[in-house]
Amino acid sequence: MVLMYRAVLGTLFLSSVAFPDLYQPLLTHLWQWLIRNPLYRLSTFETIWTVLLYAVIEVSMTVVFMRNPQWRFAVQQNIKDGDAARKPHGMRRPSRRWGEAVTYMTPLLLMDLTMIKKFADVPLTAMLESGNYHEAAAAIAAIAANNSTTAYHSTFLVPTLHNMTMSSPLQTQRALPDLPPTSRRIALELATSFFLYDALFFLFHYSLHVIPVVKRWHAPHHRHAEIHPQITNQLHILERLGLVLLANFSLNIIKSHVFTRTLFVPIFVWLLVELHSGLDLPWGYDKILPKGWGGGARKHSLHHARGGGGYEPYFTWWDNLLEQAGQIPKEHVE
């Protein structure tokens, strides 16, 4: 099974890079449909998309967790309780987790509804029009014709608030590129953004374990008898924001296409939930990647148990460098 997944994914990635013309008709048709879709044009789409995918993936992984006790690390390791295959303490039904969903979505929706979305390949005038700056957009169009400079910026590094008026109190729409990306661009942007996110989150996560002021935020994430899929989102609100903003930065800094962002989210969510699954999955991503590249759920479960090592979310490179440098805090070493 692992060899099959590796062959399929490897072929898809390599063919996307080597033969972009092969996929372009499909991408063009799909993109033309998406940019006409009113839901996809919403400024809140990415938040809705992320929450929806998380709900589907985490609930599905929880079902796998409960129905396959033989895959659970706690069962394999015969940890303390006589019946380790029971539902872990603290696991709750989805119907009792609405408060968690609201807490997660509120700050993200607030940013979605008050700040202009700035994506690669979108003209500054289109961004401003989406943010209710119609006069400024017209003025910039005239300035651009004269090759002059403007006070407005299309870069995401300079945030711009929506122009709140009685007729347009909130940022409800996002401006999108007219043209679709190539399959080569998508494949390379996905690979690059995950590499960047892995490095950035490694630094963020490491700081949560060694800086006294913020260690308190992260401590509840490790308070469980057995790691399970629901642990994924049991985070301090500032941790959640850090996780999302670092992912956004990793995509924006390389000027990724909006469609790349749309594909990034399901992979991102799946890997996060898999890491916290507490399961030795036969199709685990660390088994599919070349040997030694992926940390996987086993390494992350050890991190939750001991606290040291396993700071990287997906790969192993930065953790390996940290270990070689002898920089794992002494209280975390076995």
Order of alpha helices (4+ residues) and beta strands (2+ residues): alpha-alpha-alpha-alpha-alpha-alpha-alpha-alpha-alpha-alpha-alpha-alpha-alpha-alpha
